[in-house]
Amino acid sequence: MKKEDRYIVILAGGLGINFWPSSRRQRPKQFLDLLGTGRTLLQMTYDRYVNHFENYQFIIVTNKEYFTLVKDQLPDIPEGQILVEPMQRNTAASIALASYKIQKLNPNAKVLVSPSDQLIFNEKLFFEAIDKAMEGASSLGKLITIGIKPNRPDTDFGYIQFFPETGQPVKKVKTFSEKPDLDLAITFIESGDFVWNTGTFVWKNESIIQAFGKYLPDMAEVFEEGEVYFCTDKEAEFLIKAYSFIRNISIDNGIFEKSNEVFVVLGEFGWTDLGSWQNLYEVSEKDQENNSVKGQAMLYETSNCFISVPPRKLVVVQGLKDYLISDSEDVLLICKLDANSKYKEYISDARKIDESYT
């Protein structure tokens, strides 16, 4: 596989509802500077890969509402490499769109797929794992994900059980579970046989095309019809029609949980998926009472809390434990820090008051 045949696909179309009220439909979390680095999550993702891929090898998949945001935040990416989905259809559709487009651009491509909301602590070790996956993906049919040892039961992540195969860097996956409930996540952790799925994938492009044909044939059929439209001025018109026929399903449920060709490369590079306020709290600096504060706060008898307020606003908190306080100027959210399951309800009820709150 020639180096010029490699592509990097960054998925940047999610709604980021578990970071509400900072993350809104008009500007979701991937377009926010949640870590206070001066770079958004999308820009940090691009920064991670820019020294490992040529500019033409980047493909960004996003929703039509965010095309301008992507273009503004990644000005070096040509517009033709920003793939615009006309509606939300989950990760299987996003990856299929990128895969069938790349198939037309380069039938020999090998592809790395990355979310736009990960935090990598040791990039040297991360790319060592990527290199092992790239080498392993040389065998046609293999779909490779990067796994990392979990340090807690977490219902926001997918889990992978694999066959040990001592000494082999690419290990065959035994079971693949997407976002289990808490009891099952605890069972996975206690067994010691499971790793987190980082959502970073590597494969020959033709391997994932084959997998779509086998496990999601209805989706494959729709995108196969688009071959004559990709890279033409009729591509956008085709996608509007195509997405009306595509079902909403994740790549995990649609392919990985069914395929017998899924493999994992284990990494030890320090990782978290910034999928919620709780994830951000876990990687943030904390005071002696285990509180993490972004902004100005006076805290009394308060512990294990995450507090995020705008500049020039002082918040005074007394008597809270394990709470989130997030103030985004027009919405103030105060809830349990682990209340991820309630966010859809919060947003739905807020929308009934005023669409602008969501």
N, C-alpha and C positions, 0 to 999 in steps of 0.2 A: 504493500500500500504506500503510494507516494504521499509525501507530506502535503502536497497541493490538493490532494483528494479529501482532506479532512474538512469537516464543517462543524460549527458550533451553533446550536439552536438554543436561544434563550426564550423561555416562556414568560410573557409579561402581560397577560390579559386578565388575571384574577381580580376579584372584587375586594378581597382583604377585609371581610366583614368583622373578623375577630379583632381588628384594630380600630373599630368604630369607637368614638366619634372622630378621631383624627383621620382615619381612612374613610373616604366618601366615594360614592359612585363616580363622581366627576374627577376624583384624584385618589385612587387607591394606594395602598401601602407601598407598592413597589416604586412609586414616584415621590416618596417622602424620605426625608433625612431623619429616620427614627433613631439613629445612633449618635447624632450630633457630630458627624465627621465632616460635614460640608458637602457630602455626596449622598445621593439617594440610594436606595437598595438596588435599583436597576443599574445605576452608574457604578456602584461598587462591584456588581456582578461583571459588568463589561470590563472594569479595571482588572479584575482577576484574570481574565482570559486574553486581554489585548496583546500581551507579550508572547502568547503561545499560538495565536492564530493570525493569519493575514486578514486585512479588512474585508476582502471579498468573501471570506469564509463565514462571516457572521450572518445569521438569520434570526430576526426578532419576530416572534408571533404575539400579536396583541389584539385587542378589541378595537372596532372602528372608532369608538369614543376616545381612544387613547393614542391614536396615530400621531397627533400633533405633540403630545407630551413626549412620546418616544423620540420623535424627530428633534425636539428641542433639547432633550437631555442627552441624546447620543448623536450629535451633529455630524460625526464622522461616518455614520452608517448611511449608505445610499438609500433613497426612498424605496427602490425596488427590492431591497432586502428586508423591508419591514412588511411582514405579511399580516393583513388586516382581516380578522374574522368579523362577519356582519352581525353575529349574535353569540351569546355565551353558550358553549356546548361542551365544556369540560376538557380534560387533558388528552383524551383519545383523539378528538377532532383536531386539536391544536397540533399534536404530533403528526397526525395523518396529513394535514395541510403542508407542514414543513417537509415531510418525507416525500410526498408526491411532487412537490415543487423542486426539491433537490434532485429527484430522479430525472427530471427533465434537464436540470442544469449540469449534472454530472452523474451518470449511471454507475460510476465506480466509487462513489463517495462512502466514507466512513464518518459516522456522526456522533457527536457528543451532545446530549440534551441536558440543559441545566435550568432549574427554577431561577427566578429573579429575586428570591427572598431568603437566601441562605447566608449564614455567617460561618466562614472558614477561619480557624485560628492558626493553622500551620499550612500555608499554601505549598511549601516544598513537599511535605508528606502527601498532601492532597494530589498534587500532580504526579507523584510517584504511583499512587493508586490508579490515576487516570491512564498513565502509560501502560500499566499492567492490563487494564481493561481494553485499551486500544489493541494491544498485542493479542489478547484473548479473543477479541471480536473478529480476528482474521478468519476464523472458521465460520463458514456460511451457516446461518441459522441461529447462532448464539445471540441472545439478548442479555446484556450485562448491566447490572446495577451496582452501585457502590454502597456497601453496608458499613455501619459503624456500631461499636458495642454500646448498648444503652446504659445509662446510669440511674434511670428512674422509670417507673411505668408512666407512659404518656399516651393519651388517646388521640393526640394530634398527628402522630407519625404512623407510617406503615411498618410492619415487622416481617422479617425474613428468617425462615429456618432453613439451614443448608446441611448438606452431607459433608462431614469433616474433611475427607481427602487430604490428609496431612501432607504438607509440602507443596500442594498445588495452589498457585495464587488465584486461579479462577475456579470457584467451587460451585457445583450444581445446586440449585435451589430445591429444597424439599417442599416447603409450603410458603405461600405468599399471602399475607393478611393486611388489608388496608384499614387503618384506623379502627382498632378493636375497642370494645367498651373497657372500662377500668378493670373489672374483674379479670377479663381475659388478658389485658396488658400485664397485670400483676403476675398471672400464671406464666406468661412468656418470660418475664424477668427472672422469676424464681427458678425456671427450668435451666437457665443459662445457655439455651440452645438457639436463641434468637438475637438478631441484630436489627437496628433501625435501618429502614430503607431511606437513603438520603434524597431520593427523587432525581438523582443524577444517573443518566443512562448512556451506554455506549454500544454501538452496533454497526455492522455494515448496513447501509441504507436498504439494500435489497433484502436483508434479513427481516427488517420490520415491515417492509412492503409485503413479503410472504406471510408474515404473521397477521397482518390486517386481512389479507385474502382468506386465511384459514379461520380466524376467530371472530372477525368483524366483517364478514363478506358484504353486508349491506353498505357499510361505510366505504369499503374498498371500491365497490362498484360505482358509487357516486364520484369519488375522487379520480378514478380511472377515466371517467368521462371528461374530466377537466384537463387531460393532457394537452389537447389542442388549444386550450385557452390560457394555460399558464405562460407567463412571460409575454403576454400580449395585452392590448388595451381592452380586451374583453374578459380579463381575469376577474375583476371586481364584480361584474355582472353575473358571471358564472357562479361565484361564491355565494351571492345572495340567494340564488335558486338552490344551490347545493345544500346550504346549511338549513334550509327548510325541511330537508329530508333526513338530516342527520340526528341521531338520538344523543341524549346527554348521558355520557358514560366516561368514567376515568380510564386511563390506560391500565391502571392496576386491575380493575374489575373486568375490563374488556379483553385484555390479552394476558397479563402476567399471571393471574390466578388460574388461567386455563392452559397456558403453554408448558410444554415439557422441555423447552430450550432456554429457560431462564437461568442465568448464572450470577454469582456475586463475587466481587472483589472486596476484601475487608480492608478498611482504612483505619488509621489511628491519628487523625490530623486535627481533632477537635472540631466539632460541628454542632450547629443547631439550625433548625428551620424556624425562621421568625414568623410563625403562624399566628401568634396571639400576644396580648400584653403579658401573659404569664411567661411565655418563652423569652420575651425581652427582659422581663424582671430577672429571670434566672441567670442571664449573662451580664446584667448591669452591676455596677459597683454599689455596695450597700454600707450603711452605717452600723454601729454596734448593736442596734436593735433590729437589724436585718431589713431596714427600710431602704428603698431606692427612690431618690427624689430628683426629678428633672424640673428645675425652676426653684422658687423660693418657698420654703415651708417651715412652720414652727410646729413641732410634734411633741405631744404629751401623752404618756401611757399608750404609745402606738408602736406596733411591731409588725414585721413581715408584710409591709405594704409597699405598693408601687404608686408613686404620685407624679403626675405629669401636668404641669400648668404653664401657660404662656409667660413670656418675659414680662416683668413689671407687674406681676400679680402675685400677691402673698396669700398662701393658704394656711389656715390654722386648723390642726387636726388633733382631736383628743379621743382616746379610748377605742381606737380601731385596731383590729388584728386581721391579717390576711385579706386586705381590701385593696381595690383599685380606685384611684381618683384620677380621672382624665378630663381635663378642661380644654375644649377646643374653641373657646370664645362664645359660640352660639349654642353649644351643648355641653352640659356638665354631667359626666357619668360617675356614679358612685355605686360600686357593686363588689361582690366577692371576686377575688383575684382569679379564681378558677371557674368563673361562671360562663365559660365559652359556649355552653349549650343554650344559653339564654339570648345570645346576641341577635339571632334571627327574629326572635320575639320583640326585642327592644327596637330593632330597626323597623319592623312591620308596624308597631304601634306609633313610632315617631313619624312614620310616613303619613299616617292618618291625620296627624296634627298639621304637618307641613312637609312637602317633598324636599325642601331645602335642607332639612335636618339629616337627610340620608344621602 
